[in-house]
């Protein structure tokens, strides 16, 4: 389990690094997530929703705390995270709330998915 967590952390750091550099280019970038789904990063990422505390910690460590518009309720107290951000339920994120924030990107976790039910599909 620790090894999986470390691998996931490395993959997330690489993904977030790519997201940072995507804002420096004039084109969008198509990528594939760990489940094989293709997605397109916008030219600029200004609004980020993080649905897991581990993701929030990585985002703040990368200096992206100012771009967060919503975090999961367990991210409270993470250094750099504003107290007034919209809070998302870690286990059952509300898609309507997230959509209303109009994020450029949603950084989700496998924990946000129950079986085949993907709240973001």
Secondary structure as UniProt FT lines:
FT   HELIX           2..22
FT   TURN            23..24
FT   STRAND          29..32
FT   TURN            34..35
FT   STRAND          38..41
FT   STRAND          48..50
FT   HELIX           53..61
FT   TURN            62..63
FT   HELIX           65..67
FT   STRAND          68..72
FT   HELIX           73..75
FT   TURN            76..77
FT   TURN            79..80
FT   TURN            83..84
FT   STRAND          86..88
FT   HELIX           95..100
FT   TURN            101..102
FT   STRAND          105..107
FT   HELIX           110..112
FT   STRAND          113..114
FT   TURN            115..116
FT   STRAND          117..118
FT   TURN            119..120
//
